[in-house]
């Protein structure tokens, strides 16, 4: 009887705790939905505006409608403090690792990491669409946008979010277009592609757990930003992680988290493969090769002048999304003054009064550039002179140099563990390029599957959207950077990055040469 009584009370206590937790979650959801930046009136209103104009062509009302849902989700994200997210990452990771999988040794035996795929390329060079195309293959798994909040305990976090989704949508009836497989929302980097939090994402936040990352000892004081003597950032390569870099604790956390991602995909594939794209991984090629010596790298590049222009526009959209001004942020040492009149059109409202670079870890408010010699000091000098366009141009040459140097240093072999493609190849013949990539990766799929996946990513009939190609060709003839057009062009044209672009061999030419040499594709 005593045992039965104890068990009864235990169940009662468990039920009360469950009710209390869910009561709090319902209350919190109501608070979040009521106070966050409101969703647009309808999904059609959002997509209708996006189809008509590019971001830089929109007035404020149109822009606000397009990105209202994104602002809403960012408000929710910023409710978590950075310190809390760090603690939760460790808690979820070790609970999932030991309770669900019996520890790292058993996980390693059961889910080995085989030929992980790393897409290396600068921002706006085609890395995202390439990753999304490859990720349609049933063997491929990845970090998703959900993991931007918590990445090291993927299964438990997804279950928690699913239950939150039930409360948000089914119980309270709130809008949630960002849920996996839902309608999707626009992100500032998404090139008018609707994305939801189940899609692949780069998760730059995970690198904050590494002892050496883009935030480590960074100096952002405006007065000394470009000083070679007073700002040590201008004379360091601290943001390059090469094959000699070591951080055992982070390496273990990262590798075990990748294995957990593979474990979660095991029910869908007997041979799960991990893929990760992140433009900033161009500065970590050597380190990634050290961790995963059988990795398959894909290096994608684009006309560097067009890359520069696209990066400038992406940064503008990103800052506009959060009501931030580039020069104001930098002159205030990345601590812009908040608006205090209760207006929702303010960065401090969207971010819950948290400084975005401090809390979000992505260093895009405004953009912070990797510290390498000699490029970073050139970048800071241009920033101090209010020549942001020129700073971005230097950053484009910087990424290319660092990535190419790393590939040469570690001795990867083209076609074996590294494949080079160009964004222009995708525009010229997306279907042939995609087929070429999948054969290099050893991912079997039918012509029908490839066509289906291409069409899902806005490649009608397996080819690039005609309007996109037309716009690209128009930009190719004359890239305009306003009053700094001459300076930007000189920076790019005088660098090896443009020489490499002009001397590139198109995929069509490579395939023709291979057939001529008797190689089958």
Backbone torsions as a table, in degrees:
resi	resn	phi	psi	omega
1	UNK	NA	-42.5	-179.4
2	UNK	-62.4	-39.9	-179.8
3	UNK	-64.5	-43.8	179.4
4	UNK	-63.0	-41.2	179.3
5	UNK	-64.0	-42.6	-179.9
6	UNK	-64.1	-42.5	179.4
7	UNK	-64.0	-39.3	178.9
8	UNK	-61.5	-47.2	179.5
9	UNK	-65.5	-35.2	178.2
10	UNK	-62.6	-43.1	178.5
11	UNK	-66.8	-37.1	177.6
12	UNK	-63.9	-45.4	178.1
13	UNK	-61.1	-42.6	-179.9
14	UNK	-62.8	-41.2	179.3
15	UNK	-65.0	-42.1	179.3
16	UNK	-63.6	-40.9	178.3
17	UNK	-63.9	-42.8	179.5
18	UNK	-61.6	-44.2	179.6
19	UNK	-64.6	-41.8	-178.6
20	UNK	-64.3	-44.7	-179.5
21	UNK	-62.9	-45.2	-178.4
22	UNK	-71.6	-31.1	174.8
23	UNK	-62.9	-43.0	177.5
24	UNK	-64.0	-41.6	-178.6
25	UNK	-64.5	-38.2	177.4
26	UNK	-65.7	-45.1	178.1
27	UNK	-61.0	-44.9	-178.6
28	UNK	-64.9	-39.1	178.5
29	UNK	-63.8	-41.8	177.6
30	UNK	-62.2	-40.6	179.3
31	UNK	-64.5	-47.1	-178.5
32	UNK	-61.0	-46.5	-176.0
33	UNK	-67.5	-34.1	-178.3
34	UNK	-74.6	-35.1	-172.5
35	UNK	-98.5	-21.1	-178.0
36	UNK	-70.6	162.4	173.2
37	UNK	-54.2	126.8	-172.0
38	UNK	-69.4	145.6	172.3
39	UNK	-62.3	153.5	175.0
40	UNK	-65.9	166.8	-176.0
41	UNK	-58.5	-38.4	-179.5
42	UNK	-154.2	160.5	178.2
43	UNK	-66.2	-35.2	-179.9
44	UNK	-65.1	-36.5	178.4
45	UNK	-63.2	-40.7	179.8
46	UNK	-66.7	-50.0	-176.3
47	UNK	-71.3	-31.9	-179.4
48	UNK	-61.9	-42.5	178.9
49	UNK	-67.7	-42.1	-177.4
50	UNK	-62.8	-31.3	-178.6
51	UNK	-75.1	-23.1	-173.6
52	UNK	-87.7	-36.9	-172.2
53	UNK	-139.5	155.4	170.1
54	UNK	-81.6	160.8	-174.3
55	UNK	-54.1	-45.5	-175.3
56	UNK	-71.3	-8.7	178.2
57	UNK	-96.5	-8.9	-174.5
58	UNK	-84.5	146.2	168.8
59	UNK	-80.3	175.5	-173.6
60	UNK	-62.9	-39.4	-179.4
61	UNK	-63.3	-43.9	179.4
62	UNK	-65.6	-44.8	-179.4
63	UNK	-62.6	-42.2	-179.6
64	UNK	-64.0	-35.9	178.1
65	UNK	-67.5	-42.3	-178.7
66	UNK	-62.9	-40.8	-173.0
67	UNK	-107.4	13.4	179.4
68	UNK	-60.5	-45.3	-178.4
69	UNK	-65.1	-38.0	178.2
70	UNK	-64.1	-43.6	178.1
71	UNK	-61.6	-40.0	178.9
72	UNK	-58.0	-46.8	-178.1
73	UNK	-69.1	-34.5	177.7
74	UNK	-67.7	-34.3	175.6
75	UNK	-59.9	-44.8	178.9
76	UNK	-62.4	-44.5	-178.7
77	UNK	-60.4	-40.6	-175.3
78	UNK	-76.7	-4.0	173.8
79	UNK	-66.7	-27.5	177.3
80	UNK	-80.7	134.9	173.5
81	UNK	-81.7	157.6	-179.5
82	UNK	-61.2	-41.5	-179.5
83	UNK	-64.2	-40.8	179.2
84	UNK	-64.0	-43.9	-180.0
85	UNK	-62.7	-36.9	178.7
86	UNK	-63.3	-45.1	178.7
87	UNK	-64.5	-43.7	-179.8
88	UNK	-63.1	-38.0	178.0
89	UNK	-57.9	-46.4	-179.7
90	UNK	-67.1	-42.4	-179.1
91	UNK	-62.3	-51.4	-179.6
92	UNK	-61.7	-39.6	-177.2
93	UNK	-61.9	-52.1	-174.4
94	UNK	-73.8	-32.3	174.7
95	UNK	-63.1	-47.4	-179.6
96	UNK	-66.7	-41.4	-177.0
97	UNK	-64.3	-46.3	-173.3
98	UNK	-92.8	-42.1	-176.8
99	UNK	-76.4	-36.7	-177.9
100	UNK	-92.5	-25.0	-173.7
101	UNK	-127.8	3.6	174.0
102	UNK	73.0	17.9	176.0
103	UNK	102.3	169.8	-173.6
104	UNK	-64.9	-33.6	-177.5
105	UNK	-67.6	-45.1	178.4
106	UNK	-66.3	-38.4	179.2
107	UNK	-63.1	-41.2	-179.3
108	UNK	-64.1	-41.4	-179.9
109	UNK	-66.8	-38.6	-174.6
110	UNK	-84.1	-32.0	-175.9
111	UNK	-130.7	73.6	177.5
112	UNK	-68.6	148.1	178.8
113	UNK	-89.9	111.2	-177.3
114	UNK	-113.8	124.4	175.4
115	UNK	43.8	59.2	175.3
116	UNK	-62.4	153.3	-175.0
117	UNK	-110.3	126.1	178.2
118	UNK	-121.2	119.3	177.4
119	UNK	-93.4	117.7	-177.7
120	UNK	-110.3	127.6	179.1
121	UNK	179.5	156.3	-177.7
122	UNK	-72.0	166.0	173.5
123	UNK	-56.2	137.5	175.9
124	UNK	66.7	30.7	177.2
125	UNK	-108.9	0.3	178.4
126	UNK	109.4	10.2	-177.4
127	UNK	-65.4	-41.2	-174.8
128	UNK	-65.9	-48.4	-177.8
129	UNK	-66.8	-34.0	177.6
130	UNK	-65.2	-43.2	177.9
131	UNK	-63.3	-42.8	-178.8
132	UNK	-64.2	-38.1	178.0
133	UNK	-62.9	-50.1	-178.2
134	UNK	-64.3	-35.3	-174.8
135	UNK	-69.0	-11.1	175.5
136	UNK	-70.7	-20.7	-179.7
137	UNK	-64.0	135.6	-174.4
138	UNK	-62.5	-19.2	178.7
139	UNK	-83.3	-15.0	-170.9
140	UNK	-89.3	135.6	175.1
141	UNK	-133.9	166.3	-166.2
142	UNK	-167.3	166.2	166.5
143	UNK	-73.1	142.6	179.3
144	UNK	-110.7	176.5	178.2
145	UNK	-62.8	-26.2	175.9
146	UNK	-60.2	-33.2	-175.4
147	UNK	-77.3	-2.9	174.9
148	UNK	-64.1	-26.6	176.9
149	UNK	-85.5	-50.0	-178.0
150	UNK	-144.1	116.6	-169.6
151	UNK	-113.1	-16.2	-169.9
152	UNK	-97.3	-3.3	173.6
153	UNK	-131.9	65.9	-166.7
154	UNK	-60.9	-38.9	-176.5
155	UNK	-70.3	-50.7	-178.2
156	UNK	-64.2	-37.7	179.7
157	UNK	-65.8	-41.1	179.5
158	UNK	-64.5	-37.1	178.2
159	UNK	-67.2	-40.0	178.0
160	UNK	-62.6	-45.3	179.6
161	UNK	-64.9	-35.2	178.4
162	UNK	-62.5	-42.6	178.7
163	UNK	-67.7	-38.4	175.2
164	UNK	-61.0	-36.8	178.4
165	UNK	-64.6	-37.5	177.0
166	UNK	-61.5	-44.4	179.2
167	UNK	-64.5	-45.1	-175.3
168	UNK	-66.3	-46.8	-172.7
169	UNK	-95.3	-51.4	-171.6
170	UNK	-79.3	-38.0	-177.8
171	UNK	-86.5	-45.5	-175.3
172	UNK	-101.7	-13.5	176.5
173	UNK	70.7	28.3	-179.6
174	UNK	-84.4	152.3	178.2
175	UNK	-67.6	142.3	179.3
176	UNK	-156.9	69.8	-177.6
177	UNK	-73.3	-7.1	-176.2
178	UNK	-90.2	-4.0	-179.0
179	UNK	-65.4	145.5	179.2
180	UNK	-48.6	133.1	179.0
181	UNK	67.1	14.1	175.9
182	UNK	-89.1	-169.4	-174.2
183	UNK	-61.5	-34.2	-179.9
184	UNK	93.7	160.3	178.0
185	UNK	-131.8	172.1	178.5
186	UNK	-95.6	132.9	172.0
187	UNK	-105.2	151.5	-178.1
188	UNK	-58.7	-22.5	-177.8
189	UNK	-99.3	2.3	-163.7
190	UNK	-89.5	2.0	176.7
191	UNK	53.2	44.3	177.5
192	UNK	65.1	20.3	173.9
193	UNK	-98.3	127.6	178.3
194	UNK	-71.4	127.8	-177.8
195	UNK	-125.9	149.0	171.7
196	UNK	-124.5	170.8	-171.9
197	UNK	-74.6	5.6	173.1
198	UNK	-94.2	-4.1	-178.9
199	UNK	-83.0	160.6	-179.6
200	UNK	-61.3	147.5	178.3
201	UNK	-150.2	155.7	-170.3
202	UNK	-78.9	-24.7	176.6
203	UNK	50.8	60.3	175.0
204	UNK	-60.6	-26.2	-178.5
205	UNK	-56.6	-29.2	-177.1
206	UNK	-62.2	-28.2	-177.9
207	UNK	-72.8	-12.1	175.4
208	UNK	-68.2	-15.4	177.2
209	UNK	-84.4	-8.5	177.3
210	UNK	-84.7	142.0	-175.6
211	UNK	-67.1	-17.8	179.1
212	UNK	-128.6	107.1	-177.5
213	UNK	-142.0	-177.0	-174.2
214	UNK	-65.6	-15.9	178.9
215	UNK	-95.1	-11.6	-173.8
216	UNK	-61.8	118.0	175.0
217	UNK	53.7	25.3	-178.1
218	UNK	-69.8	135.6	179.1
219	UNK	-104.6	121.1	-176.5
220	UNK	-120.3	12.2	179.8
221	UNK	-65.4	125.2	-176.0
222	UNK	-61.5	-40.1	-175.3
223	UNK	-60.8	-33.2	-176.0
224	UNK	-116.1	14.2	-172.8
225	UNK	-54.7	-43.8	-175.2
226	UNK	-102.5	11.7	-177.5
227	UNK	-81.2	122.0	177.8
228	UNK	-70.1	-26.3	-178.1
229	UNK	-88.4	-40.2	-172.3
230	UNK	-96.9	-16.1	179.8
231	UNK	-116.9	104.6	-178.4
232	UNK	-62.1	-18.2	178.2
233	UNK	-60.5	-26.2	-176.0
234	UNK	-81.7	-1.2	-179.2
235	UNK	-138.6	45.8	-178.3
236	UNK	-145.3	159.0	172.2
237	UNK	-116.3	33.9	-171.5
238	UNK	-59.8	-25.9	-176.2
239	UNK	-90.2	3.3	173.1
240	UNK	-95.0	118.6	175.3
241	UNK	-103.7	106.6	-177.6
242	UNK	-98.7	-172.2	-175.7
243	UNK	-69.4	-10.0	178.4
244	UNK	-96.5	-7.9	-179.6
245	UNK	-73.4	143.9	-179.2
246	UNK	-142.0	136.7	172.9
247	UNK	-152.0	87.5	-171.0
248	UNK	-56.8	-42.0	-178.0
249	UNK	-63.9	-45.4	179.5
250	UNK	-67.5	-41.4	-179.5
251	UNK	-57.8	-43.5	179.1
252	UNK	-64.6	-44.3	-179.6
253	UNK	-63.1	-44.7	-178.2
254	UNK	-65.9	-50.1	-177.0
255	UNK	-64.2	-43.8	179.2
256	UNK	-66.5	-32.3	177.5
257	UNK	-68.3	-38.3	175.5
258	UNK	-62.8	-42.1	178.3
259	UNK	-63.1	-36.7	177.0
260	UNK	-65.3	-36.5	175.3
261	UNK	-62.1	-43.9	178.5
262	UNK	-63.7	-41.6	179.8
263	UNK	-61.2	-39.3	-179.7
264	UNK	-69.1	-19.0	-179.1
265	UNK	-98.4	-4.7	-173.5
266	UNK	-61.7	-28.1	179.5
267	UNK	-72.5	-16.0	-178.7
268	UNK	-102.9	-16.8	-176.6
269	UNK	-151.7	140.2	175.7
270	UNK	-79.6	-19.5	-179.0
271	UNK	-132.1	68.4	-177.1
272	UNK	-66.7	139.9	177.7
273	UNK	-123.4	140.6	-177.7
274	UNK	-97.5	138.1	176.1
275	UNK	-127.4	144.0	178.0
276	UNK	-147.6	125.5	170.9
277	UNK	-116.1	140.8	175.6
278	UNK	-164.5	114.3	-179.4
279	UNK	-51.6	-36.0	-178.6
280	UNK	-71.9	-12.0	174.8
281	UNK	-71.0	-8.3	171.6
282	UNK	-61.4	-21.2	178.1
283	UNK	-94.6	3.4	-176.4
284	UNK	-129.3	17.8	-175.7
285	UNK	-57.1	-47.1	-179.0
286	UNK	-60.8	-43.1	-179.9
287	UNK	-65.5	-43.0	178.6
288	UNK	-63.7	-38.6	178.6
289	UNK	-66.0	-36.2	176.8
290	UNK	-64.9	-42.4	-179.3
291	UNK	-72.1	-36.0	-174.9
292	UNK	-131.4	77.9	-174.6
293	UNK	-63.5	-18.1	177.5
294	UNK	-99.6	17.6	-178.0
295	UNK	-63.0	151.0	172.9
296	UNK	-107.3	117.0	179.2
297	UNK	-98.6	140.0	169.3
298	UNK	-120.5	123.2	178.6
299	UNK	-107.5	114.0	180.0
300	UNK	-112.6	136.4	-179.9
301	UNK	-137.0	175.9	-172.8
302	UNK	-153.0	163.6	172.5
303	UNK	-46.5	117.0	-173.2
304	UNK	-63.4	-27.4	176.6
305	UNK	-68.0	-40.8	178.6
306	UNK	-71.1	-35.4	175.1
307	UNK	-60.8	-44.6	179.7
308	UNK	-60.5	-47.9	-179.9
309	UNK	-61.8	-42.5	-178.4
310	UNK	-66.9	-37.1	177.4
311	UNK	-65.7	-38.7	178.6
312	UNK	-62.6	-44.4	-179.4
313	UNK	-68.9	-35.9	177.3
314	UNK	-63.9	-43.2	178.9
315	UNK	-62.4	-39.8	178.1
316	UNK	-61.5	-45.1	179.4
317	UNK	-64.3	-40.4	-178.9
318	UNK	-63.1	-46.6	179.9
319	UNK	-68.2	-38.5	179.7
320	UNK	-65.4	-33.7	177.5
321	UNK	-57.3	-33.9	-173.2
322	UNK	-112.7	14.5	175.9
323	UNK	58.8	41.5	178.6
324	UNK	-111.5	148.3	177.2
325	UNK	-115.0	128.3	-174.8
326	UNK	-49.4	-60.3	-171.9
327	UNK	-68.2	-38.0	179.5
328	UNK	-61.9	-42.2	179.3
329	UNK	-61.0	-47.3	-176.0
330	UNK	-68.3	-41.8	-178.6
331	UNK	-67.1	-21.0	177.1
332	UNK	-100.5	24.6	176.6
333	UNK	56.9	40.5	180.0
334	UNK	64.9	21.9	176.4
335	UNK	-127.2	70.8	-176.7
336	UNK	-62.6	146.7	179.6
337	UNK	-65.7	134.1	179.5
338	UNK	-77.4	156.1	172.1
339	UNK	-87.8	135.8	-172.4
340	UNK	-117.0	16.4	-177.6
341	UNK	-95.2	8.3	179.9
342	UNK	80.9	5.4	179.8
343	UNK	-70.7	131.8	178.6
344	UNK	-73.1	-15.6	178.6
345	UNK	-82.1	61.5	-176.2
346	UNK	-150.9	142.3	-179.0
347	UNK	-60.6	-37.3	-176.6
348	UNK	-69.3	-23.8	175.0
349	UNK	-74.2	-48.1	-177.4
350	UNK	-62.2	-35.6	-176.1
351	UNK	-101.8	16.3	177.3
352	UNK	55.2	41.0	177.2
353	UNK	63.9	19.7	175.5
354	UNK	-102.3	134.0	176.8
355	UNK	-64.4	120.5	-169.6
356	UNK	-59.6	-40.3	-179.9
357	UNK	-67.6	-27.8	178.5
358	UNK	-73.7	-36.4	-172.2
359	UNK	-96.5	-35.0	-170.2
360	UNK	-88.9	-24.0	174.5
361	UNK	75.7	0.6	-176.6
362	UNK	-97.0	-9.6	176.1
363	UNK	54.4	47.5	179.5
364	UNK	-120.8	21.6	-173.1
365	UNK	-132.8	65.6	-3.4
366	UNK	-81.8	-179.9	-176.0
367	UNK	-61.7	133.0	173.8
368	UNK	-109.3	133.7	-171.5
369	UNK	-96.6	148.3	176.5
370	UNK	-58.9	146.4	-177.6
371	UNK	-95.7	107.0	176.6
372	UNK	-137.9	156.7	177.1
373	UNK	-100.3	135.9	1.8
374	UNK	-96.5	3.7	-168.7
375	UNK	-64.0	-40.1	-170.8
376	UNK	-63.4	-38.8	179.1
377	UNK	-65.9	-34.8	175.2
378	UNK	-64.7	-41.6	179.8
379	UNK	-61.4	-47.0	-178.3
380	UNK	-65.6	-34.3	177.2
381	UNK	-65.3	-42.1	177.1
382	UNK	-64.8	-38.8	179.2
383	UNK	-63.6	-43.1	179.5
384	UNK	-63.9	-30.1	178.9
385	UNK	-88.3	9.2	-179.1
386	UNK	59.2	40.8	177.1
387	UNK	-117.4	62.8	-174.8
388	UNK	-60.2	-37.3	179.8
389	UNK	-58.1	-41.0	178.8
390	UNK	-68.5	-37.3	178.0
391	UNK	-61.3	-42.7	179.4
392	UNK	-65.0	-39.7	178.9
393	UNK	-60.2	-42.9	176.9
394	UNK	-63.2	-39.4	179.8
395	UNK	-63.4	-34.3	177.5
396	UNK	-65.5	-42.5	177.1
397	UNK	-67.6	-34.1	179.9
398	UNK	-62.4	-49.5	-178.3
399	UNK	-60.5	-44.8	-178.7
400	UNK	-62.0	-45.5	-178.4
401	UNK	-62.0	-48.6	-175.8
402	UNK	-64.1	-43.3	-179.4
403	UNK	-66.2	-46.8	-179.8
404	UNK	-62.5	-43.1	178.0
405	UNK	-58.6	-42.2	-178.8
406	UNK	-65.9	-44.4	179.2
407	UNK	-60.9	-40.6	179.3
408	UNK	-69.1	-38.1	-176.9
409	UNK	-67.4	-41.1	-177.5
410	UNK	-85.3	-9.3	172.4
411	UNK	76.3	35.4	176.7
412	UNK	-68.7	153.9	-177.2
413	UNK	-112.9	125.6	-179.9
414	UNK	-59.3	127.6	179.9
415	UNK	91.3	-16.2	179.6
416	UNK	-102.9	-60.9	176.9
417	UNK	-127.1	14.3	172.3
418	UNK	-149.6	135.0	177.1
419	UNK	-127.4	128.4	178.4
420	UNK	-102.3	126.1	173.8
421	UNK	-134.3	164.4	-178.8
422	UNK	-119.6	146.8	176.1
423	UNK	-58.0	-33.1	178.0
424	UNK	-64.6	-30.8	174.5
425	UNK	-62.6	-40.3	-179.8
426	UNK	-64.6	-41.6	179.7
427	UNK	-68.5	-35.8	-177.7
428	UNK	-73.3	-44.8	-179.7
429	UNK	-155.8	85.7	-175.9
430	UNK	-61.9	-39.5	-176.9
431	UNK	-64.2	-47.1	-180.0
432	UNK	-66.0	-38.4	179.4
433	UNK	-64.5	-44.8	-179.9
434	UNK	-62.9	-42.7	178.4
435	UNK	-61.9	-41.5	179.2
436	UNK	-61.0	-44.5	-179.8
437	UNK	-64.4	-45.9	-176.8
438	UNK	-66.2	-34.9	176.6
439	UNK	-67.6	-40.1	176.3
440	UNK	-60.3	-39.9	-178.6
441	UNK	-79.7	-11.5	-178.3
442	UNK	73.0	29.7	-179.8
443	UNK	-102.6	108.1	-176.7
444	UNK	-77.7	136.5	176.2
445	UNK	-162.0	156.5	-178.3
446	UNK	-85.9	165.0	175.8
447	UNK	-59.5	-37.8	180.0
448	UNK	-64.0	-41.6	179.2
449	UNK	-65.1	-45.0	-179.9
450	UNK	-60.5	-41.8	178.7
451	UNK	-62.9	-43.9	179.2
452	UNK	-60.2	-44.8	-178.3
453	UNK	-67.7	-38.0	176.9
454	UNK	-63.2	-43.2	-178.9
455	UNK	-67.3	-31.4	176.6
456	UNK	-65.0	-24.2	-179.4
457	UNK	-105.8	28.6	175.5
458	UNK	67.5	42.7	170.5
459	UNK	-119.8	80.4	-176.9
460	UNK	-59.0	131.2	-177.3
461	UNK	58.7	25.7	175.6
462	UNK	81.1	11.1	-179.1
463	UNK	-129.6	160.5	-178.5
464	UNK	-60.4	143.4	176.9
465	UNK	-54.6	130.7	-174.7
466	UNK	-59.1	-38.7	179.9
467	UNK	-64.5	-35.7	178.0
468	UNK	-66.5	-42.9	179.4
469	UNK	-64.9	-42.7	179.8
470	UNK	-60.8	-44.4	179.4
471	UNK	-65.4	-40.2	179.6
472	UNK	-63.4	-42.9	179.5
473	UNK	-65.5	-36.9	178.3
474	UNK	-65.6	-43.2	179.6
475	UNK	-66.6	-35.9	-178.9
476	UNK	-56.2	-35.1	-175.5
477	UNK	-74.9	-31.8	-177.5
478	UNK	-157.5	102.6	178.5
479	UNK	-92.7	123.0	-172.7
480	UNK	-108.2	121.6	176.9
481	UNK	-115.2	29.4	178.7
482	UNK	64.4	-137.1	-175.6
483	UNK	-69.7	-12.1	-179.5
484	UNK	-106.4	17.8	-178.2
485	UNK	-57.9	-46.6	-178.5
486	UNK	-61.8	-46.4	-177.0
487	UNK	-66.1	-44.3	179.5
488	UNK	-62.1	-45.6	-179.7
489	UNK	-60.4	-40.9	179.0
490	UNK	-64.8	-40.0	179.2
491	UNK	-60.4	-45.8	-177.6
492	UNK	-74.3	-46.6	-174.8
493	UNK	-65.2	-29.5	-177.7
494	UNK	-86.2	1.6	-175.2
495	UNK	-108.5	157.1	178.7
496	UNK	-61.0	-20.9	-177.7
497	UNK	-61.8	-38.2	178.0
498	UNK	-76.6	-35.7	177.0
499	UNK	-60.7	-42.5	179.8
500	UNK	-64.8	-39.2	179.4
501	UNK	-65.5	-45.0	-177.0
502	UNK	-68.7	-28.5	-178.2
503	UNK	-94.6	5.0	-177.2
504	UNK	-62.0	151.0	173.3
505	UNK	-104.6	119.7	-176.9
506	UNK	-64.5	159.6	178.8
507	UNK	-61.3	-39.8	179.5
508	UNK	-58.6	-42.4	178.9
509	UNK	-68.1	-39.8	179.8
510	UNK	-63.7	-43.0	179.3
511	UNK	-64.9	-38.8	178.1
512	UNK	-63.1	-43.5	179.0
513	UNK	-64.1	-40.4	-179.6
514	UNK	-64.6	-41.3	178.6
515	UNK	-65.6	-38.0	178.1
516	UNK	-64.8	-28.7	178.6
517	UNK	-91.1	5.3	176.5
518	UNK	85.0	15.5	179.7
519	UNK	-91.5	130.3	-179.6
520	UNK	-89.5	145.2	177.0
521	UNK	-130.4	NA	NA
